[in-house]
């Protein structure tokens, strides 16, 4: 990874060849209620995606589970033919047995993951996927290493350009690296929840892009917001920023491999998020925010939550 480019408001290189905007866009909210079905205002969704690209964002995150499938279709219909330099990252491995979160499951066998990748490429209108994540490490039908092996096979065959992992432990990350190159990881990490801290440290050591999900959520571990919000007041007010903007700015300063992907269905909210790239925090401010929550290493994934599946407030 080219760390010289990894700066707030600048660019970051995924793998060795995908240079993307430092702030990405998470498209998950552009689905129906509960991430089930089509986004209710299709034309507004298309307009927002086009505004995202016009604003200079060159990294969009999606998954086949979002809709399912409708999110990828909307991205295609809004942006195809794609502008040069746009990277669309998608994911596979989850299944949905209905509209409720309780109906999520994970399947990891070779035939299913290959079908997922090929059909995502078809829906997006691509001959290959620039970045493809295993969406969950928790499929029980085959070992985790076999799932990674399937993605490695797809990479060798040119279907996938780079491989990513979602919500894995450091042990799983290392196991995957023994099989194939891993270009990106995602995990739960924000001002109030540092679940992914140990994975972030491992990713940074290896120059692997790290996308924190729920990047703008600011809540104490017990779910309250008052204590953290009060402690952020002075930094936020100094920069005339909102709490969400400070949350994104802190992430961008926190690590050179950080690639936040805040999502929204609102143009105004998107523009507010984008403005966070102009906030320049000094080292003391970054450290003050970092010290608000202990970053205790944890070697197991956050299996109590469905990764990237419960949207942040819009």
C-alpha positions as CSV (number, residue, x, y, z in Angstrom):
1,X,0.0,0.0,0.0
2,X,1.2,3.5,-0.9
3,X,1.1,5.3,2.4
4,X,2.1,8.6,0.8
5,X,-1.3,8.7,-0.8
6,X,-3.1,7.6,2.4
7,X,-4.1,11.0,3.7
8,X,-7.4,12.7,4.6
9,X,-9.1,14.0,1.5
10,X,-6.6,12.1,-0.7
11,X,-6.4,8.6,-2.0
12,X,-5.5,5.1,-0.8
13,X,-4.2,2.1,-2.8
14,X,-5.9,-1.3,-2.4
15,X,-3.5,-4.1,-3.1
16,X,-0.9,-2.6,-5.4
17,X,-3.1,-1.2,-8.2
18,X,-6.5,0.1,-7.1
19,X,-6.2,3.7,-6.2
20,X,-9.5,5.0,-4.6
21,X,-10.7,8.0,-2.8
22,X,-9.9,7.9,0.9
23,X,-13.7,8.2,1.7
24,X,-15.9,5.6,0.2
25,X,-19.7,5.3,0.0
26,X,-21.6,2.4,1.5
27,X,-24.6,1.7,-0.6
28,X,-26.5,-0.6,1.8
29,X,-29.1,2.0,2.7
30,X,-30.3,2.1,-0.9
31,X,-32.6,-0.9,-0.3
32,X,-36.1,-1.4,1.1
33,X,-36.9,-1.6,4.8
34,X,-34.7,-4.0,6.6
35,X,-32.5,-4.2,3.6
36,X,-35.2,-6.2,1.9
37,X,-36.4,-5.3,-1.7
38,X,-35.9,-2.3,-3.8
39,X,-35.2,1.2,-2.5
40,X,-38.6,2.9,-2.4
41,X,-37.6,6.0,-4.4
42,X,-35.6,4.5,-7.3
43,X,-35.0,7.8,-9.1
44,X,-33.7,9.4,-5.9
45,X,-31.4,6.5,-5.3
46,X,-30.0,6.8,-8.8
47,X,-29.6,10.5,-8.4
48,X,-27.7,10.1,-5.2
49,X,-25.3,7.5,-6.6
50,X,-24.6,9.8,-9.5
51,X,-24.0,12.7,-7.1
52,X,-21.6,10.5,-5.1
53,X,-19.5,9.9,-8.3
54,X,-19.7,13.6,-9.3
55,X,-18.3,14.5,-5.9
56,X,-15.2,12.5,-6.6
57,X,-15.8,9.4,-4.6
58,X,-14.3,6.4,-6.4
59,X,-15.1,3.5,-4.0
60,X,-18.6,2.1,-3.6
61,X,-19.3,-0.8,-1.2
62,X,-22.2,-3.2,-1.7
63,X,-23.1,-6.9,-1.2
64,X,-25.4,-9.5,-2.8
65,X,-27.2,-9.7,0.6
66,X,-28.4,-6.1,0.3
67,X,-31.9,-6.5,-1.1
68,X,-30.9,-9.2,-1.7
69,X,-29.4,-8.3,-5.1
70,X,-31.4,-5.1,-5.6
71,X,-28.5,-2.9,-4.4
72,X,-26.1,-4.2,-7.0
73,X,-28.8,-3.8,-9.7
74,X,-29.4,-0.2,-8.6
75,X,-25.7,0.7,-8.8
76,X,-25.5,-0.8,-12.3
77,X,-28.6,1.1,-13.5
78,X,-27.3,4.4,-12.0
79,X,-23.7,4.3,-13.0
80,X,-23.2,1.9,-16.0
81,X,-21.1,2.4,-18.1
82,X,-18.9,3.1,-15.2
83,X,-16.5,6.1,-15.1
84,X,-12.8,5.3,-15.3
85,X,-11.3,4.6,-11.8
86,X,-14.4,3.6,-10.0
87,X,-14.0,0.6,-7.8
88,X,-17.1,-1.3,-6.7
89,X,-16.5,-3.8,-3.9
90,X,-19.1,-6.4,-3.3
91,X,-19.5,-9.4,-1.0
92,X,-20.9,-13.0,-1.0
93,X,-21.6,-15.8,1.4
94,X,-24.8,-14.7,3.2
95,X,-28.2,-16.2,2.5
96,X,-31.5,-14.6,3.3
97,X,-34.5,-16.8,4.1
98,X,-36.9,-13.9,4.4
99,X,-37.1,-10.2,5.3
100,X,-36.2,-10.5,9.0
101,X,-32.7,-10.3,10.3
102,X,-33.3,-13.6,12.1
103,X,-33.5,-15.2,8.6
104,X,-29.9,-14.5,7.7
105,X,-27.5,-17.4,7.4
106,X,-24.1,-18.1,5.8
107,X,-23.1,-20.7,3.2
108,X,-19.5,-21.3,2.2
109,X,-19.3,-24.2,-0.2
110,X,-17.4,-23.9,-3.4
111,X,-20.4,-24.0,-5.7
112,X,-22.4,-21.4,-3.8
113,X,-19.5,-18.9,-3.5
114,X,-18.7,-19.3,-7.1
115,X,-22.3,-18.7,-8.0
116,X,-22.4,-15.6,-5.8
117,X,-19.3,-14.1,-7.4
118,X,-20.4,-14.8,-11.0
119,X,-24.0,-13.5,-10.4
120,X,-22.7,-10.3,-8.7
121,X,-20.5,-9.6,-11.7
122,X,-23.5,-10.2,-14.0
123,X,-25.7,-7.9,-12.0
124,X,-23.1,-5.2,-11.9
125,X,-22.3,-5.6,-15.6
126,X,-18.6,-6.4,-15.0
127,X,-16.3,-9.0,-16.5
128,X,-14.5,-9.2,-13.2
129,X,-14.9,-7.9,-9.7
130,X,-12.2,-5.5,-8.5
131,X,-12.7,-6.4,-4.8
132,X,-14.7,-9.3,-3.5
133,X,-15.2,-10.0,0.1
134,X,-16.2,-13.2,1.9
135,X,-19.1,-11.6,3.8
136,X,-19.0,-13.9,6.8
137,X,-16.5,-16.3,8.3
138,X,-19.3,-18.2,10.1
139,X,-20.6,-20.6,7.4
140,X,-20.7,-24.1,9.0
141,X,-21.0,-26.2,5.9
142,X,-17.2,-26.1,5.0
143,X,-14.1,-24.9,6.8
144,X,-13.1,-21.3,6.6
145,X,-9.9,-22.1,4.8
146,X,-11.9,-23.9,2.1
147,X,-14.0,-20.8,1.6
148,X,-10.9,-18.6,1.2
149,X,-9.5,-21.3,-1.2
150,X,-12.6,-20.9,-3.4
151,X,-12.0,-17.1,-3.6
152,X,-8.4,-17.7,-4.4
153,X,-9.4,-20.0,-7.3
154,X,-11.7,-17.3,-8.6
155,X,-8.9,-14.9,-8.4
156,X,-6.6,-17.2,-10.4
157,X,-9.3,-17.5,-13.0
158,X,-9.7,-13.7,-13.3
159,X,-13.2,-13.5,-11.9
160,X,-11.9,-11.6,-8.8
161,X,-9.0,-9.1,-8.9
162,X,-8.6,-8.7,-5.1
163,X,-9.9,-10.6,-2.1
164,X,-11.4,-9.1,1.1
165,X,-12.6,-10.5,4.4
166,X,-15.4,-9.3,6.5
167,X,-15.6,-9.6,10.3
168,X,-12.8,-12.1,10.8
169,X,-10.5,-12.6,13.7
170,X,-6.8,-12.0,13.4
171,X,-6.3,-15.8,13.4
172,X,-8.6,-16.1,10.4
173,X,-6.9,-13.2,8.7
174,X,-3.5,-14.9,9.1
175,X,-4.9,-18.3,8.0
176,X,-6.3,-16.7,4.8
177,X,-3.0,-14.9,4.1
178,X,-1.3,-18.3,4.1
179,X,-3.6,-19.3,1.2
180,X,-3.8,-16.1,-0.9
181,X,-3.2,-12.4,-0.8
182,X,-5.8,-10.4,1.2
183,X,-6.2,-6.8,0.0
184,X,-8.9,-5.5,2.4
185,X,-10.8,-6.3,5.6
186,X,-13.9,-4.9,7.2
187,X,-14.8,-4.9,10.9
188,X,-16.8,-3.0,13.5
189,X,-14.7,0.0,14.5
190,X,-15.7,3.6,15.4
191,X,-15.3,6.1,18.2
192,X,-17.5,4.2,20.6
193,X,-16.8,0.6,19.6
194,X,-13.3,-0.7,19.0
195,X,-14.2,-4.3,18.4
196,X,-12.0,-4.4,15.3
197,X,-9.0,-2.8,16.9
198,X,-6.7,-5.8,16.8
199,X,-7.7,-6.5,13.2
200,X,-6.9,-2.9,12.3
201,X,-3.5,-3.2,13.9
202,X,-2.8,-6.4,11.8
203,X,-4.1,-4.8,8.6
204,X,-2.0,-1.7,9.1
205,X,1.1,-3.8,9.7
206,X,0.6,-5.6,6.4
207,X,-0.6,-2.6,4.3
208,X,-4.1,-4.0,4.0
209,X,-7.1,-1.6,3.6
210,X,-9.4,-1.5,6.6
211,X,-13.1,-0.5,6.1
212,X,-14.8,0.2,9.5
213,X,-18.5,-0.4,9.4
214,X,-20.9,1.9,11.3
215,X,-18.2,4.7,11.1
216,X,-20.3,7.5,12.2
217,X,-21.9,5.8,15.2
218,X,-20.9,7.4,18.5
219,X,-22.2,5.4,21.5
220,X,-20.7,4.2,24.7
221,X,-20.3,0.4,25.0
222,X,-23.6,0.3,27.0
223,X,-25.4,2.0,24.1
224,X,-25.6,5.5,25.5
225,X,-24.2,8.6,23.8
226,X,-24.1,11.2,26.4
227,X,-20.6,10.6,28.0
228,X,-18.8,10.3,24.7
229,X,-20.7,13.2,23.1
230,X,-19.8,15.4,26.1
231,X,-16.1,14.5,25.8
232,X,-16.1,15.2,22.1
233,X,-17.7,18.7,22.5
234,X,-14.5,20.6,22.6
235,X,-12.8,19.0,19.6
236,X,-16.0,19.1,17.6
237,X,-16.7,22.8,18.4
238,X,-13.1,23.8,17.6
239,X,-13.6,22.5,14.1
240,X,-17.2,23.7,13.7
241,X,-18.1,20.1,12.9
242,X,-20.9,17.7,13.7
243,X,-20.3,14.6,15.8
244,X,-20.6,12.4,12.7
245,X,-18.1,14.5,10.8
246,X,-15.7,14.3,13.7
247,X,-16.1,10.6,13.8
248,X,-15.2,10.2,10.1
249,X,-12.3,12.7,10.4
250,X,-10.9,10.8,13.4
251,X,-11.0,7.5,11.4
252,X,-9.2,9.1,8.5
253,X,-6.5,10.3,10.8
254,X,-6.4,7.2,12.9
255,X,-4.6,5.0,10.4
256,X,-3.2,5.3,6.9
257,X,-5.0,2.1,5.8
258,X,-8.5,3.4,7.0
259,X,-11.2,3.4,4.3
260,X,-14.5,4.5,5.8
261,X,-17.6,3.8,3.9
262,X,-20.4,5.8,5.5
263,X,-23.8,5.2,3.9
264,X,-26.9,7.2,3.6
265,X,-30.0,7.7,1.4
266,X,-29.9,11.5,1.8
267,X,-27.9,13.8,-0.4
268,X,-27.5,16.4,2.4
269,X,-26.2,13.7,4.7
270,X,-23.7,12.5,2.1
271,X,-22.4,16.0,1.6
272,X,-22.0,16.5,5.3
273,X,-20.0,13.2,5.5
274,X,-17.9,14.3,2.6
275,X,-17.1,17.6,4.3
276,X,-15.3,15.6,7.0
277,X,-12.4,15.0,4.7
278,X,-11.6,18.7,5.0
279,X,-11.2,18.5,8.8
280,X,-7.6,18.5,9.9
281,X,-7.0,17.2,13.4
282,X,-3.7,17.6,15.2
283,X,-2.0,14.7,16.9
284,X,-3.2,15.7,20.3
285,X,-6.8,15.7,19.1
286,X,-6.5,12.3,17.5
287,X,-4.9,10.8,20.6
288,X,-7.6,12.4,22.8
289,X,-10.4,10.8,20.9
290,X,-8.5,7.5,20.6
291,X,-8.1,7.3,24.4
292,X,-11.8,7.6,25.0
293,X,-12.2,3.9,24.6
294,X,-9.8,1.2,25.5
295,X,-8.6,-0.8,22.5
296,X,-8.3,-4.2,24.1
297,X,-7.2,-7.0,21.7
298,X,-9.7,-9.7,21.1
299,X,-8.8,-12.8,19.0
300,X,-12.4,-13.8,18.1
301,X,-14.7,-12.1,15.6
302,X,-17.7,-10.2,16.8
303,X,-20.0,-13.1,16.1
304,X,-22.8,-11.7,18.2
305,X,-23.6,-9.2,15.5
306,X,-24.4,-9.5,11.8
307,X,-21.5,-7.7,10.1
308,X,-22.6,-4.6,8.1
309,X,-26.2,-5.6,8.1
310,X,-27.8,-3.2,10.6
311,X,-27.8,0.3,9.0
312,X,-26.7,3.3,10.9
313,X,-29.4,6.0,11.4
314,X,-29.8,7.9,8.1
